[in-house]
Amino acid sequence: MKQIAIIGAGAAGCFAAANIPFQDGVQVTVFEKTGKVMQKVKVSGGGRCNTTHALFDVPELVTRYPRGKQLLKKSLYRFSPEKTIDWFARRGVKLKAEADGRMFPITDDSQTIIDCVWQQMMQNKVQVKYHKSIDRITKAGEQIQLHFNDDTTFLADKVLIACGGFPKQDQYKWVVETGHAIQTPVPSLFTFNMPKHPITELMGVAVPDATVRITGTKISEHGPLLITHWGMSGPAVLRTSAWAARELSERNYEFNIQINWLLNVTEEELKEQLLDIRREQGKQSVGNKNPFNLPKRLWEYQLKNAGINEETKWGELPAAAQNKMINFLIRDAYGVKGKTTFKEEFVTCGGVKLSEIDPQTMESRVMKGLYFAGEILDVDGITGGFNFQHAWSSGFIASQSMMA
């Protein structure tokens, strides 16, 4: 009997198991350290599961990953977002694309994705063993021996490690003992804390599209931004955190940001807009006439910051006050002190070094018969379904390679 062992019942591990068809003489067993499967799938996207992204040009798609491009250039061609959409569609699950390209099941329920993958696993007669935490992995001749914390062992012909990323270096100890090097893990996809900053009084205010830039760097991202009781969140912040993950870790999460609340409007363009407003709507008060469609509370907050009375007429706005307004609208500066992991959807920057993995098969170059998939690898994407796409792609490739 050929034994295939998969460590981790997350997105990558379960998807790999779902893509190994049942056949006589082959047994697939998934080992999960908790009592549940696909828990990150369950909570992702606010419980809707951002399954993939409607970006079908692979060279462009690869640019959505701060780390892992060389591997992704191969893996995303092998199993692309189109193939993800088709895989679920052939099993009765349709995905829909939202305006920003994120794709969700039409049910808006992550359980739909979990059930689809699980049903395929059961059809393949995959065995799942819970509360099995790995302690170490050793070679046993041509096979691989798994040693668990409960003092049990399992002998396998092929092993896939798909247990997700770990926030601490010492949690990779059992992987390092197989001869693999680990790129130091640091958090990615986190929110920015601004303790006691007055803007936190606007918690709940959301801006559809703003640009966030890390001061002193070229790192910037845009998208929806949400003001929270601890600071700022939303896709614009989370994406920025992903690109700056290592640099912000080195700064101990104390840094400055600039926000352009008008997305990419330049100072010259804004001055032209304000000139038109003063000429055409000069008799209206600045408090009543918000020409930039900013949320009312944010607009009032910025007027107050600029020292502008809401009753001031646009035509009577002093030049110095206008300059302050411009500054707050396109160069709004904030100090950040600390981070908060985004709900349960933490993503780790770091993991097994990609130079030790064959991107065509996901097999280790260090230990024959050992494979890797998902976030255990030093690959991570910005928010928007990109991390799940990597899980599906790498899991699928590993499944095919282990059966070859």
C-alpha positions as CSV (number, residue, x, y, z in Angstrom):
1,M,0.0,0.0,0.0
2,K,1.4,3.4,-1.0
3,Q,1.0,5.8,1.9
4,I,0.7,9.5,1.3
5,A,0.7,11.7,4.4
6,I,-0.4,15.3,4.5
7,I,0.5,17.4,7.5
8,G,-2.2,20.1,8.0
9,A,-5.9,20.2,7.2
10,G,-5.9,23.8,6.0
11,A,-6.6,25.1,2.5
12,A,-3.5,23.7,0.8
13,G,-3.5,20.3,2.6
14,C,-7.1,19.6,2.0
15,F,-7.1,20.8,-1.6
16,A,-4.1,18.5,-2.2
17,A,-6.0,15.6,-0.7
18,A,-9.1,16.5,-2.8
19,N,-7.0,16.2,-5.9
20,I,-5.7,12.7,-5.4
21,P,-8.3,10.4,-6.8
22,F,-9.1,7.2,-4.9
23,Q,-7.3,4.1,-6.3
24,D,-6.5,0.7,-5.1
25,G,-3.2,0.4,-3.4
26,V,-3.0,4.1,-2.4
27,Q,-4.1,5.6,1.0
28,V,-4.1,9.4,1.7
29,T,-4.1,10.4,5.3
30,V,-4.4,14.0,6.6
31,F,-3.0,14.8,10.0
32,E,-4.4,17.9,11.8
33,K,-3.2,19.2,15.1
34,T,-6.6,20.7,16.0
35,G,-10.1,19.2,16.0
36,K,-11.3,21.0,12.9
37,V,-10.4,21.4,9.2
38,M,-10.0,24.5,7.0
39,Q,-10.4,27.0,9.9
40,K,-8.8,29.9,8.1
41,V,-11.1,29.3,5.1
42,K,-14.0,29.5,7.5
43,V,-13.2,32.9,8.9
44,S,-11.7,34.5,5.7
45,G,-13.5,37.4,4.0
46,G,-15.8,38.0,7.0
47,G,-17.0,34.4,6.8
48,R,-17.6,34.6,3.0
49,C,-14.2,33.2,1.9
50,N,-12.3,35.3,-0.6
51,T,-11.6,32.3,-2.7
52,T,-9.4,33.8,-5.5
53,H,-9.1,37.0,-7.5
54,A,-10.4,37.8,-11.0
55,L,-6.9,38.7,-12.3
56,F,-6.1,36.3,-15.1
57,D,-2.9,37.6,-16.5
58,V,-0.2,35.7,-14.6
59,P,2.6,38.2,-15.0
60,E,0.3,40.8,-13.5
61,L,-1.1,38.4,-10.9
62,V,2.5,37.7,-9.7
63,T,2.9,41.4,-8.8
64,R,0.3,41.0,-6.1
65,Y,2.7,38.9,-4.0
66,P,5.4,40.7,-2.0
67,R,7.4,37.5,-1.7
68,G,7.7,34.3,-3.8
69,K,7.6,35.6,-7.4
70,Q,10.0,33.0,-8.9
71,L,8.0,30.0,-7.6
72,L,4.7,31.7,-8.5
73,K,5.7,32.4,-12.1
74,K,5.6,28.6,-12.6
75,S,2.9,27.5,-10.1
76,L,0.2,30.0,-11.2
77,Y,0.5,29.0,-14.8
78,R,0.0,25.3,-13.8
79,F,-3.1,26.1,-11.7
80,S,-4.4,29.6,-12.4
81,P,-7.4,31.5,-11.0
82,E,-9.4,30.3,-14.1
83,K,-8.6,26.7,-13.1
84,T,-9.7,27.4,-9.5
85,I,-13.0,28.9,-10.8
86,D,-13.5,25.8,-13.0
87,W,-12.6,23.3,-10.3
88,F,-15.3,24.6,-8.0
89,A,-17.8,25.1,-10.8
90,R,-17.4,21.5,-11.9
91,R,-18.5,20.5,-8.4
92,G,-21.5,22.8,-8.3
93,V,-20.0,25.9,-6.6
94,K,-20.1,29.1,-8.6
95,L,-17.9,32.0,-7.8
96,K,-18.7,35.7,-8.4
97,A,-16.4,38.6,-8.9
98,E,-16.9,41.8,-7.0
99,A,-16.1,45.3,-8.3
100,D,-12.5,45.1,-6.9
101,G,-11.8,41.7,-8.4
102,R,-12.2,39.6,-5.2
103,M,-14.1,36.4,-5.8
104,F,-16.5,34.7,-3.4
105,P,-18.9,31.8,-3.7
106,I,-22.4,33.1,-4.8
107,T,-23.7,31.8,-1.4
108,D,-21.5,34.4,0.4
109,D,-20.8,31.6,2.8
110,S,-17.3,30.1,3.4
111,Q,-18.9,26.8,4.4
112,T,-19.8,26.3,0.8
113,I,-16.1,26.2,-0.1
114,I,-15.2,23.9,2.9
115,D,-18.1,21.5,2.1
116,C,-17.0,21.3,-1.6
117,V,-13.4,20.4,-0.8
118,W,-14.4,18.1,2.0
119,Q,-16.9,16.2,-0.1
120,Q,-14.3,15.6,-2.8
121,M,-11.9,14.4,0.0
122,M,-14.5,11.9,1.2
123,Q,-15.2,10.8,-2.3
124,N,-11.4,10.1,-2.6
125,K,-11.7,8.1,0.7
126,V,-9.1,10.3,2.4
127,Q,-8.6,9.6,6.1
128,V,-8.4,12.5,8.5
129,K,-6.8,12.1,11.9
130,Y,-7.3,15.0,14.4
131,H,-5.2,16.2,17.4
132,K,-2.0,14.9,15.7
133,S,0.8,17.4,16.3
134,I,4.0,16.6,14.6
135,D,7.2,16.4,16.6
136,R,9.8,15.4,14.1
137,I,10.3,13.8,10.6
138,T,13.0,11.3,9.9
139,K,14.1,9.2,6.9
140,A,13.4,5.4,7.2
141,G,15.2,4.0,4.2
142,E,13.2,5.1,1.1
143,Q,10.3,6.1,3.3
144,I,9.6,8.9,5.7
145,Q,8.7,8.5,9.3
146,L,6.4,10.9,11.1
147,H,6.8,11.2,14.8
148,F,3.8,12.8,16.7
149,N,3.7,14.4,20.1
150,D,1.5,11.6,21.4
151,D,4.4,9.2,20.8
152,T,2.8,7.5,17.8
153,T,4.5,7.2,14.4
154,F,3.4,6.9,10.8
155,L,5.4,5.5,7.9
156,A,4.8,7.2,4.5
157,D,6.1,7.0,1.0
158,K,5.3,10.7,0.3
159,V,4.8,13.5,2.8
160,L,3.3,16.9,2.1
161,I,3.8,19.6,4.7
162,A,0.9,22.1,4.4
163,C,0.5,23.2,8.0
164,G,0.5,27.0,7.3
165,G,3.0,29.5,8.6
166,F,4.2,30.0,12.1
167,P,4.7,33.4,13.8
168,K,7.9,32.3,15.7
169,Q,11.1,30.9,14.4
170,D,11.3,28.1,17.0
171,Q,8.0,26.7,15.8
172,Y,9.8,25.6,12.6
173,K,12.3,23.5,14.6
174,W,10.9,20.1,13.3
175,V,11.2,21.5,9.7
176,V,14.7,22.8,10.3
177,E,15.7,19.3,11.5
178,T,14.9,17.9,8.1
179,G,17.7,20.0,6.7
180,H,15.6,23.0,5.5
181,A,16.5,26.7,6.0
182,I,13.8,29.1,7.2
183,Q,13.4,32.7,6.2
184,T,12.7,34.4,9.5
185,P,8.9,34.8,10.0
186,V,7.4,38.2,10.7
187,P,3.7,39.1,10.5
188,S,2.1,40.3,7.3
189,L,-1.5,41.7,6.8
190,F,-1.9,43.7,10.0
191,T,-3.6,46.9,11.0
192,F,-2.0,50.1,12.2
193,N,-2.3,51.2,15.8
194,M,-2.5,54.9,16.7
195,P,-3.0,55.0,20.4
196,K,-5.2,57.9,21.6
197,H,-5.0,59.7,18.3
198,P,-8.0,61.9,17.8
199,I,-8.9,60.3,14.5
200,T,-9.9,57.1,16.3
201,E,-12.9,59.0,17.5
202,L,-14.2,58.6,13.9
203,M,-14.2,54.8,14.3
204,G,-16.5,53.2,11.8
205,V,-15.8,55.8,9.1
206,A,-14.8,54.2,5.8
207,V,-13.3,55.8,2.7
208,P,-13.8,53.8,-0.6
209,D,-10.4,54.5,-2.0
210,A,-7.4,56.1,-0.4
211,T,-3.7,55.9,-0.8
212,V,-1.5,54.9,2.1
213,R,2.3,55.5,2.0
214,I,5.0,54.5,4.4
215,T,7.0,57.8,5.0
216,G,10.6,57.5,3.9
217,T,9.9,54.6,1.5
218,K,8.4,54.0,-1.9
219,I,5.9,51.6,-0.4
220,S,2.3,52.6,-1.0
221,E,-1.0,50.9,-1.7
222,H,-4.5,52.1,-2.3
223,G,-8.0,50.8,-1.6
224,P,-10.8,51.0,1.0
225,L,-9.6,52.4,4.3
226,L,-11.4,52.0,7.6
227,I,-10.9,54.1,10.7
228,T,-11.1,51.9,13.9
229,H,-11.1,52.5,17.6
230,W,-7.4,51.5,17.6
231,G,-6.2,53.2,14.4
232,M,-6.6,52.2,10.7
233,S,-7.5,49.1,8.9
234,G,-9.1,48.1,5.6
235,P,-7.5,46.7,2.4
236,A,-5.3,49.8,1.8
237,V,-3.6,49.4,5.2
238,L,-3.4,45.6,5.0
239,R,-1.8,45.6,1.6
240,T,0.7,48.3,2.7
241,S,1.6,46.1,5.7
242,A,2.3,43.2,3.5
243,W,4.8,45.0,1.3
244,A,6.4,46.6,4.3
245,A,6.3,43.5,6.6
246,R,10.1,43.1,7.1
247,E,10.9,46.8,7.2
248,L,8.2,47.6,9.8
249,S,9.3,44.6,11.9
250,E,12.8,46.1,11.9
251,R,11.3,49.4,13.1
252,N,9.5,47.6,15.9
253,Y,6.2,48.9,14.3
254,E,6.9,52.5,15.0
255,F,6.7,54.5,11.8
256,N,4.9,57.3,10.0
257,I,2.4,57.2,7.2
258,Q,0.9,59.7,4.8
259,I,-2.6,59.3,3.5
260,N,-4.0,60.8,0.3
261,W,-7.8,60.7,1.0
262,L,-8.4,61.6,-2.7
263,L,-6.6,58.5,-3.9
264,N,-4.0,59.8,-6.4
265,V,-5.0,63.5,-6.9
266,T,-1.9,65.7,-7.0
267,E,-1.5,69.1,-5.4
268,E,-1.7,70.9,-8.8
269,E,-4.9,69.0,-9.7
270,L,-6.4,69.8,-6.3
271,K,-5.6,73.4,-6.6
272,E,-7.3,73.5,-10.0
273,Q,-10.4,71.8,-8.5
274,L,-10.5,74.3,-5.6
275,L,-10.2,77.2,-8.0
276,D,-13.2,75.9,-9.9
277,I,-15.2,75.4,-6.7
278,R,-14.4,78.9,-5.5
279,R,-15.4,80.4,-8.8
280,E,-18.6,78.4,-9.4
281,Q,-19.8,77.8,-5.8
282,G,-18.2,80.6,-3.9
283,K,-21.3,81.5,-2.0
284,Q,-21.7,78.1,-0.4
285,S,-20.3,77.3,3.0
286,V,-17.4,74.8,3.2
287,G,-19.3,72.8,5.8
288,N,-22.4,72.3,3.6
289,K,-20.5,71.8,0.3
290,N,-18.2,68.8,0.5
291,P,-16.9,68.5,-3.1
292,F,-14.8,65.4,-2.6
293,N,-17.5,63.0,-1.5
294,L,-15.6,62.2,1.7
295,P,-17.6,60.9,4.7
296,K,-19.3,63.8,6.5
297,R,-17.5,63.1,9.8
298,L,-14.1,62.9,8.1
299,W,-14.7,66.2,6.2
300,E,-15.7,68.0,9.4
301,Y,-12.6,66.5,11.2
302,Q,-10.3,67.8,8.4
303,L,-11.9,71.3,8.4
304,K,-11.4,71.5,12.2
305,N,-7.7,70.3,11.8
306,A,-7.2,73.1,9.2
307,G,-8.7,75.7,11.5
308,I,-11.6,76.4,9.1
309,N,-15.0,77.4,10.4
310,E,-17.7,75.4,8.7
311,E,-19.7,78.6,8.0
312,T,-16.8,80.0,5.9
313,K,-17.8,80.6,2.3
314,W,-15.7,78.9,-0.4
315,G,-15.2,82.2,-2.1
316,E,-13.8,83.7,1.1
317,L,-11.5,80.9,2.1
318,P,-8.1,82.4,3.0
319,A,-5.1,81.1,1.0
320,A,-3.3,79.9,4.2
321,A,-6.4,77.9,5.2
322,Q,-6.7,76.4,1.7
323,N,-3.1,75.3,1.9
324,K,-3.8,73.6,5.2
325,M,-6.8,71.9,3.6
326,I,-4.8,70.7,0.7
327,N,-2.2,69.2,3.1
328,F,-4.8,67.3,5.1
329,L,-6.5,66.0,2.0
330,I,-3.5,64.6,0.1
331,R,-0.6,64.5,2.6
332,D,-2.3,63.7,5.9
333,A,0.4,62.5,8.3
334,Y,0.0,60.0,11.1
335,G,2.4,58.3,13.6
336,V,1.9,54.5,14.0
337,K,2.9,52.7,17.2
338,G,2.1,49.0,17.1
339,K,0.0,46.6,15.0
340,T,-2.9,44.3,15.4
341,T,-3.3,41.0,13.6
342,F,-6.2,41.2,11.3
343,K,-8.9,39.0,13.0
344,E,-8.0,35.3,12.6
345,E,-6.7,35.9,9.1
346,F,-3.1,36.3,10.1
347,V,-0.5,35.7,7.3
348,T,3.2,35.1,7.9
349,C,5.9,36.6,5.8
350,G,8.7,34.0,5.9
351,G,8.9,30.2,5.9
352,V,10.8,27.5,4.0
353,K,13.3,29.1,1.6
354,L,12.1,28.7,-2.0
355,S,15.6,27.8,-3.3
356,E,15.1,24.4,-1.6
357,I,11.8,23.7,-3.4
358,D,11.3,22.5,-7.0
359,P,8.5,24.8,-8.3
360,Q,7.5,22.3,-11.0
361,T,6.6,19.6,-8.3
362,M,6.7,21.3,-4.9
363,E,9.2,18.6,-3.8
364,S,12.0,19.4,-1.5
365,R,15.5,19.5,-3.1
366,V,16.8,18.5,0.4
367,M,14.8,15.4,1.3
368,K,13.4,13.2,-1.5
369,G,9.7,12.4,-1.0
370,L,9.0,15.5,1.0
371,Y,6.7,18.2,-0.4
372,F,5.6,21.6,0.6
373,A,2.4,23.7,-0.1
374,G,0.7,26.8,1.1
375,E,1.9,29.3,3.6
376,I,4.7,27.1,5.1
377,L,6.6,28.4,2.1
378,D,8.2,31.9,2.0
379,V,5.3,33.1,-0.2
380,D,2.7,35.6,0.7
381,G,0.2,37.9,-1.1
382,I,-1.6,41.0,-0.4
383,T,-5.2,40.8,0.7
384,G,-7.8,40.0,-2.0
385,G,-7.8,36.2,-2.5
386,F,-4.2,35.9,-3.5
387,N,-3.0,33.8,-0.5
388,F,-5.8,31.2,-1.1
389,Q,-4.9,31.1,-4.8
390,H,-1.3,30.2,-3.8
391,A,-2.7,27.5,-1.5
392,W,-4.8,26.0,-4.3
393,S,-2.0,26.2,-6.8
394,S,0.8,24.7,-4.7
395,G,-1.6,22.1,-3.2
396,F,-2.7,20.9,-6.6
397,I,0.8,20.7,-8.0
398,A,2.0,18.7,-5.0
399,S,-1.0,16.3,-5.3
400,Q,-0.1,15.6,-8.9
401,S,3.6,15.2,-8.2
402,M,3.0,12.8,-5.3
403,M,0.9,10.5,-7.5
404,A,3.4,10.5,-10.4
